[in-house]
Amino acid sequence: MTSLNIIYINHYAGSVYNGMEYRPYYMAKRWAAAGNNVTVVASSFSHLRTHNPDIGRDKYREEMIDGIRYFWIAGNVYHGNNKDRIKNMISFLRGLYHYRPKIISQGKPDAVIASSTYPLDIYPARCIAQKYGAMLIYEVHDLWPLSPIELGGMSPKHPYIRVMQKAENDCYRCSDYIVSLLPCAKGHMVEHGMLPEKFIYIPNGIEKSDWEKPFHYPMVYRDKLKKYHSDGYFLIGYTGAHGIANALDSYVEAGEKLRGRKIKLLSIGQGPEKERLIEKTHKLKLDNIVEFLDPVRRDQIPELLFQLDAFYIGLQSQPLFRFGVSPNKLMDYMMAGKPVIFAIDAPNDMVAEAQCGISIPPENSQAIADAAIRLSQMPQDELEKMGAHGKMYILAHNEYDVLAKKFLQVFKMPHLVNKNKC
């Protein structure tokens, strides 16, 4: 098979050594292992990463990570959504234009992927694709500018939103294919100029090898969780970000309905809402039911989940989720082989599809408590059967070996855009 030169542009791309986001790394690692040349282009600073690369005072730096060529473009530090973050975006976009000859130094690209959360990188990506006759792919993680409009309350008439809207429309019009993590976004994209045949759904996934490694000794939180089990508690866990969208108020409030029962609700992670939720737990006198723990490393997730009995995932009731969801933590939960309480109002429900848990309305503390009680009263063999269904589903549909091969096939499809007219 002829090898391909692939340029994967993702402002926030990370790796197992840098932290989130992981998808570009897992995809690119497999493409490189299949004999292709892959360059991941990212900013040197991202708020998502635990370890940003140190490029000193250099304007860019190249680095090989597990067979992938990373091209880091210098970006300023920022905290929150402010002018510094916009400056960071601009520096990345400028770098894509300025360092284009260095980015493509491995040879004429066959495929260029624009994959940053915001759509503006479609323009430098299109320049590269047009110059070298490469396939142009737009990968959609979130719908911009719909996300800041519906979640952030920004006006569609705001100049920033107008710029983003034009960019989104150009993404759909000028790309050969749209790879979407959102399964039900096709109608929205068609409304904004996409040809229906361009739409390809490739969700988030899991790395199977992460679940085949020996657990650390001692396992993270082993003594605490072992004692709870010895005392007869059924342990339900939430792991990940503690933000507004994660709807953890209802998770805390469910604790009021669980008083007197041998059920604990654990919340492991960090985020802007965590301290407020801890205070709320104190005020409601639920500290013996709802407990907050510090986040664990990515490589400790499998052993943490192994020690729990069931999991919770929820999101706010938001119109934006009408396009579907693809949460990484849900796939971790299912891969752990334990039942899941799914509290998300979205058209796709992997928990129901896989029959691996209980689906309930979002932001409903009584429904969470009822589901927790129901699971805690189930025979162990029934819980194990539920968990096994989830794990089999993920391995069949969401393992990165499966997803990377599906994405690789896109590069071999016919071009659907006349570059001279875009």
N, C-alpha and C positions, 0 to 999 in steps of 0.2 A: 504494500500500500504506500502511495506517495505521501510523504510527510507534509504537514501544513504549518504555515507560520500564522500564529494566532495572537492578536493583540487584545487583551482583556482589560478595559478601562473601568476601574471602580475606585472612586475617591477614597472609600473607607475600607478597602480590602485589607485583610490581615492574614494570619496564618496560625498554626498551632503554637508558634513561638511568640507571636505578637498579640494574639487574642482576636476578638471579632473585628470584621465579619469573616466567617469561615468559608462561605460558599465558593468564592473565586478560587481559594486555595485548594479545596477538595476537588473541584472540577478540573482546574489546571494541572494538578498533580497527576490525575489519571490521563489527561490528554498528553502530557509530557511522557508518561510511562508508555504510552502507545506509540511513541516515536515522533511526536510533533514538537515543534518549537513554540513555546508559550511565553509571552511577556505579560505580566500583570503590572499595570501602571496605577499607582496610588499616591495619595498625599502622604508626606512624612508624618503628619499629625492627624489623628482622628480621636474623637472623644470616646469611641467605642472600644479602642484597643487598651489592653492592660500594659503593653510595652510597645511604645512607638520607636521606630528605628532612629538611631543616633546618626545623623548625617553631618553633624558639626555645622560649619558655615558654608558647606557646599550647597549649590543650587539644586543638585540632584545626586543620586547615588544608585548604582546598580549592585544587585546582590542575588546570588543563587540560593534558593531555598527548596530543597527536595526536588531538584530537577526543573524548577520554575525560575525564570529570570524575572526578578522584581525590579521595577524602575521607580524609585521613590522621588517624587517632586517635592522640593522644600515647601513646607506650609507652616504658617504661624500657629501658635497655641491659642485656643479659644475656650471659653467656658460658657455654656448656655447658647441660646439663640440671640446673638447680638451682632454688632458691626464686625467684631473680630472673626466671627464665623463666616460672614459674607466675604471678608477679606481673604479668608482661607480658601473659599470656593474660587474666588477670582484668581488667586495665585496658582491654583491647580489648573484652571482652564488656560491661563496664559502659558503655563509650563507645557501643556499638551501641544500648543502651537509652536512654541519656541524650541522645544527639544525633539520635535518630530523626527529629524534625521537620526538622532541617537536612539529614539524609541524603536525605530524600524531597522536598526543596524544589523539585525539577524537575517535580514533579507526581505524581499517584497512580501507584504502580508497577504494572506489568502482570505482572512476573516478579521473583522474589527467589531468588538462588542462594546457598546456604550451601556454601562451598568450602574452608574452612580444613582443614588436615591433621587436626586433632582435631575431634570432632563437636559440641562444645558451642555453636558459633554457630548451631546449628539453632533454639535457643530464641528469641533475638532476631529471627532471620530469620522464624520462624513468627509472631511477634507482628506484624511488619510485614505479612506476607502475609495473615494473618487479618483484620487491621483494614481492609485495602483490597481484599480479594477477589482478591489476586494469586496467580499460580501459584507454588508453592514447589518448588524443585529442590535436591536434595542432590547435590553433585559429590564423588565419592570418588577421592582420590589414593592413599591407603594405608588399609588396614583397621585402624581403631582401635576397641577397645583390643587387637586381636589382635597388632599390631606390637610394642608394648612387652611383651606377654606372651611371644611366641615369639622375638623378637629380643633383648629386654632382660631376659628372665627374671623379670618381675614376676609376682606371684601373682594369679590371678583374683579372690582374696578381698581384695586390697588395696583400701582405701576409694577411692583415686584411680581404680583400674580399674573398680570397681563403678559409680562416677559416669559414667565414659566408656562403660561397657556400656549403661547405661540411655539415655544420649544417642544411642548408635548405633542402638539399637532404635527410639527415637522418630524418628530420621531416616528409617528405612525405613517406619515406620508413617504418619508425618504428612506426608511429602513427596508431591507429585503424581507426580514422576518421580525416578529415581536415574540420574544420568549417571556412569558408571564408566570410569576409565582402565584398569581391570583386566578383561580380556575374560572371565575364567572365574570371576568372583566371584558370579555370580547365585545359585548354590545356597546359599552362605553367607548371602547377604542374605535369601533366602526363609526360611531357618531362623530368622532374627532378625526376622521379621515383615513382610517386603516382599511385596507382590503380584507375581507373576512378570511381569505385563505392564508394570510400572513400569520395568523394567531397560532401559537404553540404553547401549550401548558407544560411547564417543567417545575414542579414544586421544590421546596426545600427538602433536605434529606438528612441522613445520619451516616456516620463513618463506622462501619461494622467493626473494624479493627479496634476502635476505642472500647468496645464491649467485650473484647477477647483478651485483654491484658489482665494480669493478676492484680487483685486489689492491693492497696497499700496496707502495711501493718504498722500500727493498728489502723483500722478503717476510720475515716473522718467521722467524728461525733459518736464513735462506737460505744463508749461507756454510757453516755447519756441515753442513747436510743435503746441500748440493751436493758438498761434499768427500767425504762418505760414499758418495754415489752414484758419484763419480769413482773411488773406491777399490773399487768393485764390490759395495757392500753392498746387501742387500735390507732395507728399513726397515719395521718393524712398529711401530705406535704405539698407545698407550693415552692417552686424554685424559680429564681429569675428576677427581673426588674420589678421594683416597687414604685410604679408610676400611676398616674391618674387613670390611664387607659386599662390598667390591669384589674380594676374593679375589686380591690382587696378590702374595701369597707364592708361589703356584704360577707366576705369570708370571715372577717373579725366578728361581725354581728351574728354570724351563725353560731359562734361560741355560746351566746346567751341561750340558744335553744338546746345546747348540749350539756348544760349543767347537770351534774349528777351521773353522767355517763362516762364510761371508760374510753373516751375518744379525745385525742389531742390534735389540734390543728397547728402544724408547724409551717413557718414562712422563712425561707432561706434565701437571702440575696440582699441587694441594696438598691437605693433609688431615692428620688426626691420626696416620696410620700412615706418613707419608712418611719421616720421619727414621729410624724403625726399619727401614724397607725399604732405605734407603740404607746403613745400617750392615750389614744382612744381605748386601747386595751386596758391600760391602768385605770382609767375613769370608769370603765364598765366592770372592773374587778374580774377580769377574765384571764389573768396571768397564769392560772393553773390549767387553762384550757387552750389558749392561743399563745404560742411562743415564737419569738423572732430570733433567728440565728444568723451569724455572719455568713457571707457568701463563701463558697468553696471554689477551688481551682477547677478548671474544665476537666482535667484528668481525674478528678475525684467525684464527678457527677455519677458515674455508674455505681460506685460503691455506696454513695449516699442513697441513691434511689433503691438499691438492693435492700437496704435496711428499713424501708418504709413499707406500709401496707397498701396504700392507695394515694392518688394524686388529684390535685385540683388545678384546673386552668379556667380562667374567666377573662372576659373583656367587657368593657362598657357596652351598653346598647347604643350603637352608633350606626347611622345610615351608611357610613363608609364601608362597613363590613358586608354590605350586600354583594360585594364583588368577590367574596370568599376570603379565607384566611389560610396562612401556611406557617403556623408558629413552630419554631424549632423545639421549644420545650415540650410540646405535645408529642413530638416524635421521640424525644428522649424518654418520656413517660411510657410510651407504648413499647419502645425497645427494651425497657426495664422489665416488661412482662407483668405489670401490675394494673389493676383497674383504674380508670380515670373518671373523675367528675368533670363533665364538659359543660361550661356555662357561657356559651357564646352564641349569639344570634347571627348565624351566617348560613348561606345556602349549602355549603359543604361541611359535613360533620363526619370526620374520619372515625370518631368513637362509635357512632351509630352504625356506620358502614362496616366497621370491623367487628362490631359487637363486643367491645372491650371495656364497657363501662356504662355510665348513666349520663344521659344528656338532659340538661335542665335549662330553664330560662335564665338570662343573665341578670346579675345584680339582685338576686333573690335569696336572702339569707335563710328563709325557711326551707326553700328547695335544696339549698346546700346542706343544711342540717339533716333533712329527710334522707338525702342521698347518702350522707355519711353514716347515718344510723342503719340504713338498709345494707350498705356494704359491710359494716361491722358485724351484722347478724348473719351474713352469708356463710355457709360451710366453706372450709378452706379449699376444697377441691373445685368449688364453683368459682372462687376468686382466681384460682390458678388457671382455670379454663378461660376466663375473661382475659387475663393477662396474656396467655399464650396466643389468643386471637389477635391481640394488638401487635405483638412481636412479629407474627407471621405476616401480617398486613404490611408492616413497615419494611421488612426485608424484601417483600415482593414488589413494592411500589416506590419506596423512598430511600433505598440504600444508594449511596453515591456512585457505586459501580453501574447501577441501572440508569441513574439520571445522567451521568457523564456520557454514557454511550448514546443515549437519546439525543443529547445536545450535540454530540459529535456528528450525528447523522444530519443535523440541520446544515452544517457547513457544506455538505455534499449535494444539497438541494439546488434547484435552478434559481438564479437571481430573479427577483420579482419587481425590481425597480430599474427604470431607465435613468442611470446616474446623470445623463446630460440634461434631463428635464427636471431634476430635483434641486 
